[in-house]
Structures are given as structure tokens and as C-alpha cells.
Amino acid sequence: MNAQSAVRETVERLALIDHHVHGALRGSISQQEWANAFIEADTQPFPPHLDPLDTQLGFAVRAWCSPILDLPRHADPAAYWQRRTHLGEEEVNRRFLNAAGVQRWLIDTGFATDTILDPQQMADISGQPADEIVRLEVLAEELHTAGVLPADYPDAFRALMTDRTRDAVGTKTILAYRCGFDVDLSRPSDAAVSSAYRQWRQEDPRLIDPTLIAFGMHEATRAGLPLQIHVGFGDRDLDLRTADPLLLTDFLRDPHVQQTSVLLLHCYPYERAAGYLAQAFPNVYLDVGLAVNYLGARSAAVIARCLELAPFSKILYSSDAYGPAELHYLGARLWRTGLAEALSQFVASDEWSVDDAVRIAHLIGSGNARRAYPALNREEQFA
């Protein structure tokens, strides 16, 4: 076996930790709903004259997912849907989740959970453990709905966060969707939080106030909980211009924030800026999940770019799959292909040794996640 083949074989056999993912579909959906699930930026159904599968992701599904359903590569969309329907969602989930080669799922439970599998169901179908990531905005919105008084809100939030994260491995904020990063993210006083909450109580329960969101972020990091932050690419509810991670620099300079892991999710098209932050701050990590699926045949390029500036001990794997289990499998499949291509090229040009390439593959596949999420190590010690 030559050096490049050794690297590729290592990457193929990696047991991954998918450090940011959502549940697979709980039940069957219509063909239109399924196809529209492969369009991220536009949350509205595609008009009849446009095919949502005519994208890099749509072509990748037909190329890589067809064989998992016993179809030839590049199967016709109609034949693919017919076969998928015949197998049923439970069998489709079982096939794709097992084929992903994931040894652990870290699941964000804060979005549209009525239609997707919960962590225990994901674990049951995949045969691999699943842990929860708690979304901070959801906690705040629960307190709003419960009618908590403004003076009580800061302590009520702390108590609820402590309770909900007791068995979780980390937290997440969707600051990018709610107000963007170009806001004051310094730690607010309890008085300022109560004042902001008093105003919010009179408004829609969807949290968009930057003071209250910043409060949740600081409470999570002060409690030593890893904090995931959505960065860059997402649906059109966010303003992509204000989802540049460089706008988080002042927040990352806070000494209390530096006491725990901050994980920049997705990052495209700001993966190079995220790489800078991962080098600048010892507690900052990044991934290029989500973008890998949507870039399809071009995903190897973004994977290579994330290897430019970021220390290799700061890069993690994620799929950010939500809904159709094709996304859970394809995230891993395209990532393995892209990483193997990048590392084998480094080895072929004698820039890297085979041993170094193998070591870094293992770090990115799972080792770095164990460092970033201390709870994973504690659980394994007592397993």
C-alpha cells in the first residue's frame, strides 16, 4: 500500500464524533417536502418550474446516497424517490445513520423537534450514543412564556440553564439569526438584563434582544459550558453580512469566555476568518459542517481551506444534518472524501509525512471533540 492509499484508508475507517447535528426525520414526508429540505437559504417551497435537486447537494444525494438504497450511482430522481418510499423512513434512517460511521452524536435539540428524532431515538436507530446540546434562546423563551417577572429573570435563567444542562455536553446560541454579531456582546449587569427583559415581556416571545442573548452566552461560558455559535451560511432569516466571526473578537477577548470552549459552527464563507480566530484564541474551535453538504462536488475545497490557518488541534467534524437522513450520511461521506484528498496531496508533495496525516485525521475526526467537550471524557471514564 502506498502512502496516499494509507491516508485514504485511515480516513475511511475513522469513527467520527458529529459534534453538531440534529435529529433525522421521525416519519415520512411528501416528495416536495423532502426535496425542499435540500435547499438551506430559501425556507419557502420551490416554484414548480425549478427543481430543488438541481444543486450540488441534489447531485451529491443521487451520486452517493443511491447505492445505500441499493440503486446505481446517479439514480434518476423518480427512481430514487420510489425506492426511498418503498423502504420507509425507519429503514432509510437505519441505513444512512449506520453508514455514516459516527460513533457519537451531539444533538442540538432546540429547533422543530416535533418532526425529528430525539437523542435517545437517534441512539436507538444508529446504535451509537447521542448527547444533547442545549439552545440558550429556547431557555429564555420558556421563561418568557411562563411569565417570569423581570426582577426574577436573571436568577431564573441561571437556575433553568443549570437544570437543563445537567446531562448535556454543551450549549448553543443562534445569535446570528436573532440580531447578528455587530452588537454589544459585553457582559450585561443583572439590572440591565431585567430592564431588557421587562421590555421583551411586552413583545413577541421570539428572542431578538442582544442584551438578553449576550447574557445567556456569558452565563454559559462562566458556568464552564462549551458554547456553540452559528457562524455564516444559513437560511435567509439571518443577515449573512453580520454573521462574520471577526465581529465576535471583543466577546472572545473576555477572560471568562476564555475559560471554556467556543465552537464556531459552519463558518462558510468565513472559514478563513474562523481559522484566524482559532489561532488567536486557545479556546476557539471551528468546523465547516453544513457547507460541506451544500457544496457537494466542491466541498473538498472548503475542507482544504479550513486546514490553512487554524491549528489542526482546533478543527472538528460536524454535519449539521437536519431531517432527511441522507444529510447525516452525506456530511460524513463528503467530509471523508475531501479530507482524504487534502491530506493525501500533502503527503504526495512531501509536505507532510504519512504519520502526521494519520494523526491529524484522528484528531479532526474525534480527538479534538473530546478535548473541546470535557463531558465526553468524563462519561467515557465512567462507562
SVG drawing of the C-alpha trace seen along z (x, -y; Angstrom):
<svg xmlns="http://www.w3.org/2000/svg" viewBox="-47 -48 56 51">
<polyline fill="none" stroke="black" stroke-width="0.4" points="0.0,0.0 1.4,-3.4 1.5,-6.4 -1.6,-8.1 -3.6,-4.9 -2.7,-4.5 -4.0,-8.0 -7.3,-7.4 -7.8,-4.1 -7.3,-5.8 -9.9,-8.5 -12.4,-5.9 -12.2,-3.9 -12.4,-6.9 -15.2,-6.6 -16.4,-10.2 -17.9,-12.4 -20.5,-14.6 -20.3,-17.5 -23.2,-19.5 -26.2,-17.7 -30.0,-17.5 -32.3,-14.5 -33.3,-12.6 -36.9,-12.5 -39.3,-10.8 -41.9,-10.0 -42.5,-10.1 -42.9,-13.4 -44.0,-14.3 -41.7,-14.3 -41.8,-18.1 -41.0,-18.5 -38.1,-16.0 -36.7,-17.8 -37.1,-21.3 -35.2,-20.0 -32.1,-20.2 -32.3,-24.0 -31.0,-25.8 -31.2,-29.5 -34.8,-29.6 -37.2,-28.2 -40.2,-28.6 -41.2,-25.8 -39.6,-26.0 -41.9,-27.0 -42.9,-24.2 -40.6,-25.3 -37.5,-25.0 -36.1,-21.7 -34.6,-21.9 -32.4,-18.8 -30.6,-20.7 -27.9,-21.8 -24.6,-20.4 -26.3,-18.8 -29.0,-17.3 -26.5,-15.8 -24.4,-14.5 -27.5,-12.8 -28.1,-10.9 -24.4,-10.1 -23.5,-8.9 -26.8,-8.1 -28.3,-6.0 -26.0,-2.9 -27.0,-2.9 -30.6,-2.3 -29.4,0.4 -29.6,-1.9 -26.9,-2.7 -24.9,-5.9 -26.7,-8.9 -30.1,-7.2 -32.9,-9.0 -34.8,-11.2 -38.1,-9.4 -36.5,-6.0 -34.7,-7.3 -37.9,-8.6 -39.8,-5.4 -37.1,-3.2 -37.0,-5.5 -40.7,-5.4 -40.7,-1.6 -38.2,-1.2 -39.9,-3.6 -38.4,-6.3 -37.3,-3.9 -35.3,-1.7 -33.9,-4.7 -32.8,-6.2 -31.2,-2.9 -29.2,-2.6 -27.9,-6.1 -27.2,-6.6 -25.2,-3.4 -23.4,-4.1 -22.2,-7.5 -19.6,-5.8 -20.4,-8.2 -19.5,-6.9 -21.3,-9.7 -23.9,-12.4 -24.0,-15.8 -27.6,-16.9 -29.0,-20.4 -32.5,-19.9 -33.6,-23.5 -35.3,-23.5 -38.5,-22.0 -38.2,-18.9 -41.8,-17.6 -40.8,-16.2 -37.4,-14.7 -35.9,-12.0 -34.8,-13.0 -31.3,-12.0 -32.5,-8.7 -34.2,-7.7 -31.1,-8.6 -29.1,-6.4 -31.5,-3.6 -31.5,-3.6 -27.8,-4.2 -26.6,-2.0 -24.3,-4.9 -24.7,-7.2 -26.3,-10.7 -25.8,-13.7 -27.8,-16.9 -26.7,-20.5 -29.0,-23.0 -30.0,-26.0 -29.9,-29.1 -32.5,-31.2 -35.1,-28.4 -34.4,-28.6 -35.1,-32.4 -38.3,-31.9 -39.6,-29.3 -39.2,-31.8 -41.0,-34.5 -43.9,-32.1 -44.0,-31.2 -44.4,-34.8 -41.3,-35.2 -41.1,-38.6 -38.3,-41.0 -36.6,-41.2 -36.5,-37.4 -35.3,-36.7 -31.5,-36.7 -31.6,-34.1 -34.4,-32.2 -32.4,-31.8 -29.3,-30.6 -31.4,-28.1 -33.1,-26.8 -29.8,-26.6 -28.2,-24.6 -31.1,-22.2 -31.3,-21.7 -27.6,-21.3 -27.1,-18.8 -26.9,-15.9 -26.0,-17.9 -22.5,-18.3 -22.7,-21.9 -24.8,-24.9 -25.6,-26.8 -26.6,-30.3 -28.3,-31.4 -27.2,-35.0 -26.5,-35.2 -30.2,-34.6 -31.7,-36.8 -29.6,-40.0 -26.2,-39.3 -22.8,-39.8 -22.5,-43.5 -23.9,-44.3 -22.6,-44.9 -21.7,-41.4 -20.1,-42.6 -21.4,-41.0 -24.6,-43.0 -25.4,-43.6 -28.4,-41.9 -30.1,-45.3 -29.6,-45.8 -30.9,-42.2 -34.0,-42.8 -34.7,-46.0 -34.3,-44.4 -36.5,-41.5 -39.2,-43.9 -39.4,-45.4 -39.3,-42.0 -42.2,-40.8 -44.5,-43.1 -43.4,-41.7 -43.3,-38.6 -41.8,-35.6 -39.1,-35.1 -36.0,-36.4 -34.1,-39.0 -32.8,-41.3 -28.9,-41.4 -28.6,-42.2 -30.5,-39.0 -28.8,-36.9 -25.4,-38.1 -26.4,-37.4 -27.1,-33.8 -23.8,-33.4 -21.9,-34.8 -23.8,-32.7 -22.9,-29.6 -19.2,-30.3 -19.0,-31.4 -20.5,-28.0 -17.8,-26.3 -20.2,-25.0 -18.9,-24.7 -20.6,-27.3 -21.5,-26.7 -22.1,-29.7 -23.7,-29.6 -21.5,-31.4 -22.0,-32.3 -24.2,-30.3 -27.8,-29.7 -31.3,-30.5 -32.4,-34.0 -33.7,-34.7 -30.1,-35.8 -28.2,-38.7 -25.1,-37.0 -23.2,-40.3 -23.4,-40.3 -22.5,-36.6 -18.8,-37.2 -17.0,-35.7 -14.5,-38.6 -17.3,-40.6 -17.0,-38.2 -13.4,-39.3 -14.3,-41.5 -16.5,-38.8 -13.7,-36.2 -11.3,-38.6 -13.3,-38.3 -11.3,-36.4 -14.3,-34.5 -15.2,-33.5 -11.7,-32.1 -12.3,-29.6 -14.3,-27.2 -14.6,-26.0 -16.2,-28.3 -17.1,-26.4 -17.7,-28.3 -20.1,-26.3 -20.3,-26.0 -18.3,-29.2 -18.7,-29.3 -17.9,-31.7 -15.9,-33.0 -13.9,-29.8 -10.6,-31.7 -11.6,-34.3 -12.7,-31.5 -9.3,-29.9 -7.6,-33.1 -9.7,-33.2 -8.9,-29.6 -5.2,-30.5 -5.7,-33.7 -7.7,-32.3 -6.7,-29.0 -10.3,-28.1 -11.8,-28.7 -12.6,-25.7 -14.2,-25.6 -15.9,-23.3 -17.2,-23.6 -20.2,-21.4 -23.4,-22.3 -21.4,-23.9 -19.8,-20.5 -23.2,-19.1 -24.4,-22.1 -21.1,-22.4 -21.3,-18.8 -18.6,-18.1 -16.9,-21.4 -16.8,-20.5 -13.2,-19.4 -12.2,-23.0 -13.7,-24.3 -12.3,-21.4 -8.8,-22.2 -9.3,-25.9 -10.1,-25.1 -6.7,-23.4 -4.9,-26.6 -4.6,-28.8 -6.4,-27.0 -4.2,-24.8 -5.1,-21.2 -6.0,-20.6 -8.8,-23.2 -10.8,-21.7 -13.8,-19.4 -16.1,-17.3 -19.8,-18.1 -22.6,-17.5 -25.3,-19.9 -27.7,-17.4 -31.4,-18.0 -34.3,-16.0 -33.6,-13.6 -31.0,-11.0 -29.3,-11.5 -27.8,-14.6 -26.4,-12.7 -24.7,-10.2 -23.6,-12.6 -22.0,-15.0 -19.7,-12.2 -19.2,-10.9 -18.2,-14.2 -16.1,-15.1 -14.1,-11.9 -13.6,-12.3 -12.5,-15.9 -10.2,-15.4 -8.6,-12.4 -8.0,-14.4 -6.3,-17.2 -4.2,-15.1 -3.0,-12.7 -1.9,-15.7 0.1,-17.0 1.8,-13.6 2.3,-13.2 4.1,-16.5 6.3,-15.5 5.0,-18.4 3.6,-16.1 4.6,-12.6 2.1,-9.8 2.3,-9.5 1.4,-13.2 -1.5,-12.9 -2.9,-9.9 -2.5,-11.6 -4.3,-14.7 -7.1,-12.8 -7.8,-11.1 -7.7,-14.5 -10.2,-16.1 -12.5,-13.1 -12.9,-12.7 -9.9,-13.6 -10.4,-17.3 -14.1,-17.0 -13.1,-15.1 -10.9,-18.0 -13.5,-20.6 -16.3,-18.9 -14.9,-17.7 -18.2,-15.9 -17.4,-13.3 -14.2,-12.3 -16.0,-12.1 -18.7,-9.9 -16.1,-7.6 -14.2,-7.3 -17.3,-6.0 -18.6,-3.9"/>
</svg>
